Amino acid sequence: MNMMDLFLSSNIAGGVWLSLKLGLATILEKLFDLTLAIGIPNYALAIIIFTLVIKLVLFPLSIKQLRSMRQMQNLQPKIKELEAKYGKQNTQKKQEETMKLYKENNVNPMSGCLPLLIQMPILFALFQVLRDFVPANPQYYKLWWLGNLSNPDPTWALAIIVAAASFFMQYVSTTNKNDTMQKTMLYMMPIMFGWMARSFPAGLSIYWTFFSLFGVVQQLVINQMMKKEEAAAKAKEEAKGEKQEKDSAFLIEMSTEKVVDGAGKKERSAADGSKSKPINKTQKKKKK
């Protein structure tokens, strides 16, 4: 018995898991009613709408994830300096300094994992729901060559589509394509998801395909938002720098004027002093 079985075997965890699965099944039926109301009754469309809802719910977390990734990327040069400074001899000090660096820059390394942690239980629950799902309207529980959305696609076509959609999602999400780790993930993750999709219920493969495609659109939108924010921050920094330069120039100019005024006052004082200097007796005799 693995850890997941042990977890689900407990009464509390089993009850929560069952509630989650029943909730997802109910949502799918409600979304199917929506497709019926708009005149396109199909459970595959209901799954696609469900995917869009999940993406919209996770959108704020996705923005936070991308910001965290960008911040981590910007800190990489400093982290490499710490690695070069402490090396393998003093790993504890290196970890302490790294965490201090994260704290000073308000970076949480774990925030990038939050959308994935939320998504995984939904994915596992949806896998079990679609595998055992008994639709209220079974005649609509199919799509094109897929006769039953609870069964895997026998042609592997859907698995290839899953891999391609995952690749596009991974491609637009990769912040540094020259990084060895990110480059490896760019190709390995789509292959892994495509391979697993061979045994997925077709409905789950549809979910993952559109989750990735919606993710591509979402990522492009977030990238544009981040570019605008970075451009605004850069313009603000430049304006701040220009203001500091102007203030410095103003202070220098004021200091120069004070020096000049001080020198002028000294000259005038000296001139006034020489005019008002009393005439001694010798000078008076000469005048006579």
Helices and strands as residue ranges (DSSP letters): H 3-9, H 11-37, H 43-57, H 59-74, H 76-86, H 91-104, G 111-113, H 114-132, G 138-140, H 157-173, H 180-196, H 202-275, H 281-287
